[in-house]
Structure formats: C-alpha cells, structure tokens
Amino acid sequence: MAGLDRETLDAALDALDEFARRRLPDAVLLDLDARDEFPEAIVREMIGPGLGLGMFFMPEAYHGMGSGAFDLYRICERMARVDVGVATGLFATFLGSEPISIGATEEQRMRWLTRIADDGIVMAYGATEPAAGSDLAALRTTARRIEKDGRVVGYRLSGNKQWISNGGYADLYTVLANAPGGPTWFVVERGAAGFTPGKPEDKHGIRASNTAALSLDEVEVDASALVGGVEGQGLIQAQAVFGYTRLMVAAFGLGAGWAALDRAIAYSTTRLQGGAPLSEKQGYTHKLIVPHAARLEAARAYVEETAARVDGGEPTLNTEGAIAKYLATEAGNRAADAAIQALGGYGYTREYMVEKIKRDVRITTIYEGTSEIMEMTIARDRWQNHLKTRGQYYHDRAREMEALEARRPGNGAAGAALALHAVAEIMECARAGRLTRHQHILLRVGEWIALAEGAASCARRAAAAADGSLAAKTDRRFAPEALATLARIFAREAALNVATAGLGWLVGAGGGDAAALAAAVRLPDILALQSGLVADCDAAADTLYDRTSRAAAAA
Ligand SMILES: Cc1cc2nc3c(=O)[nH]c(=O)nc-3n(C[C@H](O)[C@H](O)[C@H](O)COP(=O)(O)OP(=O)(O)OC[C@H]3O[C@@H](n4cnc5c(N)ncnc54)[C@H](O)[C@@H]3O)c2cc1C
C-alpha cells in the first residue's frame, strides 16, 4: 500500500499541531477572520521548508515524501481542525498541482512539481469561470495557437476565471482553457503579461483564505506549458483528480465538524443550567452532541475505506470520493451548526470560535463539487449498477451486512442491511415507475445511497475494531465498543431516513400504494430496529464525556 509508515505520519501530525499552537492560536485566527486577511507568510512557511507540507503532498520522485491518500486525509483533517481557511490555502497548492501530477509529461513534472517541495511555491487551480461552475464544459476561456513555420510554438489565453483559491498570491497557476482540440490545462507563471488577479472576494467564511477572479488578456505561454502536450485532455484530467481531491475536502468536513463539536462538549461540562451541567442533560446531549458524533464517525469510516482503496491502487473512485465528500461535509456543517446552538448566546458570538467554524465549514458543501452535484454523481453511477444487476446490487450489499451481523453482532450491520435493502427497493420502484424523470427523485436517491453505504462502512469499521484489524494509520479516538455504539446509532438513523423519506418521495412522485411500499422497504423491521436507541445514545454520551472511565476510576 502506498504512503508513509505510521510513525512518520504521527510525527507530521504532531509537527502540525505544534506549529498551529505556536503560530495560529485562536486569537490570531479570529484576528485574520476579522481583518479578512490571508496569512501569506504563514502559509508559505507551512508549504515550504518551515513545516514541509509541500513535501508531504508530493511523490518521492518530485522530492516529496510519497504520502498516500490515507496520509493526506489525516493531515487535511488536522489542518481543518485548526482553520479551514488556512487549510484551503494549503490545499489549493496541492489542487493546482494535480492536473500536472495526473496529465503532465515526466519532464514537465520534474520542472514544476519539484518546485513545491524544494521552494515551497504556492499554486492555484483555475477551472471555474463566471458562467462555468458545476458545468465546467461551458468554459469560455480560449487558448489560440501561435504557429511558426507550420509548428505550434505557443498559445494565447484569453478569458476570466472566478473564485480561485490563492488567486491573488500563487506563483504558478494551472488554467483550464478551450484549445482548438478541446479543453486543455496550461501552466501560467505569476506576472505573465496580460494575466491579472482580481481583488480578494469578501466572503461569508474561510476569510483567512484568498479567493480571487483571474483575468487573462492574450496571455502568451510557450507550447511546453500545455500539460501533457496534447490538447483536449483537460476535462478528463479534471475528472481524474476527483476521487482523490474530494476525499481531502471530506477531511475538511471531519476536521471542522469535530473542532466545533469538541468545543461544545467542553463548554457543556462547565455550563450550569437548572443546577447541573448541560452535559448531564439527555435532551441536550442526544440532540446537539451524540447524533453529530455518529454522523462524523460514519463519514470517517467511508473516508478511510476509500483512502485505503485509493492507496491500494484502485483506479477511479469518483463515486466513492463523492459519497465521502457528501457524508463528511454535510455532517461537518450540521455539527458546527449544532455547536452554535450548544453554546447558546455565547455560541452566537465570535469569541467562542464555533460561529467562525460554522461559517468556514460552509464552503465544503460548495467547492470541489456542490452537494447537489455529489448527489447526482452518486445516483447516476449506482443507477447503472442497479440496472446491470437487475436490482440486486444493493440487496447483495445488504446480504454482506447480514453475514457480518451474524459473524460479529452489534456493530450496526443489521441496520446497515435494512438501509441497503430499502435503497434497493426504492430504486426498483423508481425504475418501474420511471420516477427518476423527476430530477429531485434522482438526487434524493443519491442521498439515500450515501447514507446506506455510510452505514455499511461504519459497521465494517466497528467490526474491524472489534477484530483488532483496523488500518494501522486509522484515527484511534474511540475504543471498539464506542465505535460499535456509534455505528448502531448511525445505522438506525440511516435506515429510518432512507425508508421514510424514500417512501414519502416515491408516493409524492406518484410511485404507488404507500402501504405496499412500506412493506417492501421493511418499514416495520426498521422501526423495530430503533429499540435500544436511547440506551445507545446514553452510552455514546458517556463515552464522549469520558464518564465511563471516570466512574470506573471512582469505583
Ligand atoms: C471560496 C471558494 C473557493 C473556490 N476555489 C476554487 C478554486 O480554487 N478553483 C476553482 O476552479 N474553483 C474554485 N471555486 C469554485 C467552486 O468550485 C464553484 O463555486 C462550485 O463548483 C459551484 O459552481 P458555481 O458557484 O458556479 O455554482 P453553480 O454551478 O451555478 O450552482 C449553483 C447552485 O445550483 C446547483 N446546481 C448546479 N447545477 C445543478 C444541476 N444540474 N442540478 C441541480 N442543481 C444544480 C448547485 O448545487 C448550487 O447549489 C471556489 C469557490 C469558492 C466559493
């Protein structure tokens, strides 16, 4: 498997924590946010030899450390725990280098990628345009050939890019433009004649990141600046990075979500209301804390599984990247929102940080593909699997979960099995009634698939923890019993959500008889599965507040 050994990864995580404690304490982060300032010197120090994250992101052949997807997920989560804005500045360099990593010739890689590890250069990724966001194929930036003696010697780029992270500060830009042969990536150096970054955008969150439009007015580049040397590969190359880069944004959702939730957990142990700490109140923990912990850990299970598969050499995992991003960023947003509520009036002020985290994490469901585009990607891909297997794809996945439940009971596999069976039935009903002609039904199917697959992943991770076979570099915050509890909580929620929302929308789209559909998705079994939910939430709260070990120590 690709990547670092555990000790090296742990050392990098420790170094990052230490750097953040020293250079990015809360007061500095709040100040950057208030002043809407990109900390250029700090970001350059983090990428460059100061902290060495540039090396971390690059393969060994280009003077990096050869980290794998799993390592990058762990680092990205840790960076986002500190600040999603600063993390975006770092990530944009990595993202900017991806078209080169994916599509460039060996000579081009040596020329550009080595500068990240050696010199700590800042990069930017210029794909989005004012009229081409989710639909990149609508791009209007052009690349006209410059020919000499019948040979293409260069290109003239003209057009506008929008929302480019590091746009105002990068040393090197990858820019997507329409060449005569189709969309193509070009590398543009900062300061090229005709190339002008716009003023920084005044954003809702990640105000410590720089986002700027780019204007290209007849910018001349050498023919050797065409990534890969062949026109028309740009959209394929842009697609090829998604399995990987969306995992990193998923990790941002995890980092920010947990950062907010941990602040709420700490706050609620000292905030007294009605004569007792909020942390002792079930109506508080079971609404504002526990379900978010379960959703974040389900998302983590999916992220870890996908990262391990990427490192294992599986080629295109775009759908899995989409599911990981969808689960983790939606969970991160919900957790951060709940954290504001959990701190009451204090949460609504800037000083307590959760308000900033909530504004920051909001971007994660927008950039690198919006949640709606994730839903569409997931549904379209898995729809093919449903058709190819004559409706058995998710029934088969469910049977795998039933086998896991039989082998290792109590790890959420029973609930995951019900959620997966329900998805299979909903997809079959939608197929028979041609209901996905309603786009909303197709996108909701994407959501239910993500929930059911997330529940299955979470059950597998909990079972692996019980077996003692978790990945060496996994996050080890929770013991096996706690992971099992969280997996059961999430699986119940996933199954109930898939079945009830699924039924609601199928009936709403004219999909048939509600009672027959309820039987098909096994709604009574899913309701019966809810038995024990409150006790599991009690146990999860005990774990999150470290009450079990304190009680044991007192006894
Ligand atoms: C802070 C920030 C940093 C960014 N950094 C970069 C960067 O470094 N490089 C870069 O290239 N881009 C970057 N982006 C751009 C980002 O990736 C796009 O904003 C995003 O892909 C969405 O495109 P859009 O804004 O044009 O929205 P649109 O595509 O217009 O979408 C608007 C809404 O419509 C929904 N929607 C769109 N199409 C459909 C459909 N077919 N069916 C249903 N719903 C649909 C979307 O989900 C969304 O809710 C950044 C954006 C921001 C805000």
The ligand as an SDF file (V2000), in Angstrom:
LIG
                    3D

 53 58  0  0  0  0  0  0  0  0999 V2000
  -14.3480   30.2290   -1.5640 C   0  0  0  0  0  0  0  0  0  0  0  0
  -14.3160   29.4970   -2.8530 C   0  0  0  0  0  0  0  0  0  0  0  0
  -13.1380   28.9190   -3.3000 C   0  0  0  0  0  0  0  0  0  0  0  0
  -13.0890   28.2700   -4.5400 C   0  0  0  0  0  0  0  0  0  0  0  0
  -11.8950   27.7970   -5.0070 N   0  0  0  0  0  0  0  0  0  0  0  0
  -11.8170   27.3620   -6.3000 C   0  0  0  0  0  0  0  0  0  0  0  0
  -10.5490   27.0840   -6.9040 C   0  0  0  0  0  0  0  0  0  0  0  0
   -9.5090   27.1700   -6.2550 O   0  0  0  0  0  0  0  0  0  0  0  0
  -10.5210   26.7130   -8.2080 N   0  0  0  0  0  0  0  0  0  0  0  0
  -11.6570   26.5910   -8.9600 C   0  0  0  0  0  0  0  0  0  0  0  0
  -11.5610   26.2520  -10.1460 O   0  0  0  0  0  0  0  0  0  0  0  0
  -12.8860   26.8360   -8.4060 N   0  0  0  0  0  0  0  0  0  0  0  0
  -12.9800   27.2310   -7.1100 C   0  0  0  0  0  0  0  0  0  0  0  0
  -14.2050   27.5230   -6.5550 N   0  0  0  0  0  0  0  0  0  0  0  0
  -15.4000   27.3720   -7.3690 C   0  0  0  0  0  0  0  0  0  0  0  0
  -16.3280   26.2490   -6.9040 C   0  0  0  0  0  0  0  0  0  0  0  0
  -15.7960   25.0180   -7.1980 O   0  0  0  0  0  0  0  0  0  0  0  0
  -17.7000   26.5300   -7.5530 C   0  0  0  0  0  0  0  0  0  0  0  0
  -18.2390   27.6700   -6.8980 O   0  0  0  0  0  0  0  0  0  0  0  0
  -18.6320   25.3620   -7.4490 C   0  0  0  0  0  0  0  0  0  0  0  0
  -18.2000   24.3150   -8.2710 O   0  0  0  0  0  0  0  0  0  0  0  0
  -20.0670   25.7280   -7.8310 C   0  0  0  0  0  0  0  0  0  0  0  0
  -20.1210   26.4380   -9.0290 O   0  0  0  0  0  0  0  0  0  0  0  0
  -20.9450   27.8100   -9.0880 P   0  0  0  0  0  0  0  0  0  0  0  0
  -20.5020   28.6600   -7.9730 O   0  0  0  0  0  0  0  0  0  0  0  0
  -20.8440   28.3440  -10.4600 O   0  0  0  0  0  0  0  0  0  0  0  0
  -22.4410   27.3880   -8.7940 O   0  0  0  0  0  0  0  0  0  0  0  0
  -23.4910   26.7950   -9.8290 P   0  0  0  0  0  0  0  0  0  0  0  0
  -22.8990   25.6810  -10.6130 O   0  0  0  0  0  0  0  0  0  0  0  0
  -24.1500   27.8930  -10.5800 O   0  0  0  0  0  0  0  0  0  0  0  0
  -24.5450   26.1810   -8.8100 O   0  0  0  0  0  0  0  0  0  0  0  0
  -25.4480   26.9760   -8.0510 C   0  0  0  0  0  0  0  0  0  0  0  0
  -26.3950   26.0260   -7.3050 C   0  0  0  0  0  0  0  0  0  0  0  0
  -27.1200   25.2200   -8.2510 O   0  0  0  0  0  0  0  0  0  0  0  0
  -26.9080   23.8500   -8.0080 C   0  0  0  0  0  0  0  0  0  0  0  0
  -26.8070   23.1650   -9.2870 N   0  0  0  0  0  0  0  0  0  0  0  0
  -25.9150   23.3930  -10.2740 C   0  0  0  0  0  0  0  0  0  0  0  0
  -26.1300   22.5580  -11.2970 N   0  0  0  0  0  0  0  0  0  0  0  0
  -27.1680   21.7890  -10.9610 C   0  0  0  0  0  0  0  0  0  0  0  0
  -27.8720   20.7380  -11.6240 C   0  0  0  0  0  0  0  0  0  0  0  0
  -27.5080   20.3140  -12.8310 N   0  0  0  0  0  0  0  0  0  0  0  0
  -28.9090   20.1790  -10.9810 N   0  0  0  0  0  0  0  0  0  0  0  0
  -29.2650   20.5990   -9.7480 C   0  0  0  0  0  0  0  0  0  0  0  0
  -28.6450   21.5890   -9.0720 N   0  0  0  0  0  0  0  0  0  0  0  0
  -27.6130   22.1690   -9.6800 C   0  0  0  0  0  0  0  0  0  0  0  0
  -25.6020   23.7740   -7.2440 C   0  0  0  0  0  0  0  0  0  0  0  0
  -25.5380   22.6170   -6.4470 O   0  0  0  0  0  0  0  0  0  0  0  0
  -25.6680   25.0350   -6.3940 C   0  0  0  0  0  0  0  0  0  0  0  0
  -26.4380   24.7970   -5.2490 O   0  0  0  0  0  0  0  0  0  0  0  0
  -14.2690   28.1360   -5.2980 C   0  0  0  0  0  0  0  0  0  0  0  0
  -15.4650   28.6750   -4.8280 C   0  0  0  0  0  0  0  0  0  0  0  0
  -15.4980   29.3670   -3.6430 C   0  0  0  0  0  0  0  0  0  0  0  0
  -16.7800   29.9880   -3.2070 C   0  0  0  0  0  0  0  0  0  0  0  0
  1  2  1  0
  2  3  1  0
  2 52  2  0
  3  4  2  0
  4  5  1  0
  4 50  1  0
  5  6  2  0
  6  7  1  0
  6 13  1  0
  7  8  2  0
  7  9  1  0
  9 10  1  0
 10 11  2  0
 10 12  1  0
 12 13  2  0
 13 14  1  0
 14 15  1  0
 14 50  1  0
 15 16  1  0
 16 17  1  0
 16 18  1  0
 18 19  1  0
 18 20  1  0
 20 21  1  0
 20 22  1  0
 22 23  1  0
 23 24  1  0
 24 25  2  0
 24 26  1  0
 24 27  1  0
 27 28  1  0
 28 29  2  0
 28 30  1  0
 28 31  1  0
 31 32  1  0
 32 33  1  0
 33 34  1  0
 33 48  1  0
 34 35  1  0
 35 36  1  0
 35 46  1  0
 36 37  1  0
 36 45  1  0
 37 38  2  0
 38 39  1  0
 39 40  1  0
 39 45  2  0
 40 41  1  0
 40 42  2  0
 42 43  1  0
 43 44  2  0
 44 45  1  0
 46 47  1  0
 46 48  1  0
 48 49  1  0
 50 51  2  0
 51 52  1  0
 52 53  1  0
M  END
$$$$
